[in-house]
Amino acid sequence: MMIVMVNMKLMNILETKTLKTKNKKSWW
């Protein structure tokens, strides 16, 4: 369960990073 949560968080962070670089929308 913990591993899945960490993985989800990592994926989310990566996604937000790519989105941030593509179009400058402040997600965080």
C-alpha positions in Angstrom: 0.0 0.0 0.0 2.7 2.4 0.9 4.7 1.6 -2.2 1.7 2.3 -4.4 1.1 5.7 -2.7 4.7 6.7 -3.2 4.6 5.6 -6.8 1.5 7.6 -7.4 3.0 10.6 -5.8 6.1 10.3 -7.9 4.1 10.0 -11.1 2.1 13.0 -10.1 5.2 15.1 -9.5 6.6 14.1 -12.8 3.4 14.9 -14.6 3.2 18.3 -12.9 6.8 19.0 -13.8 6.2 18.3 -17.5 3.0 20.3 -17.5 4.8 23.2 -15.8 7.5 23.2 -18.5 5.0 23.0 -21.4 2.6 25.7 -20.3 3.4 27.9 -17.3 0.6 27.0 -15.0 1.3 27.0 -11.3 0.1 23.7 -10.0 2.2 23.7 -6.9 
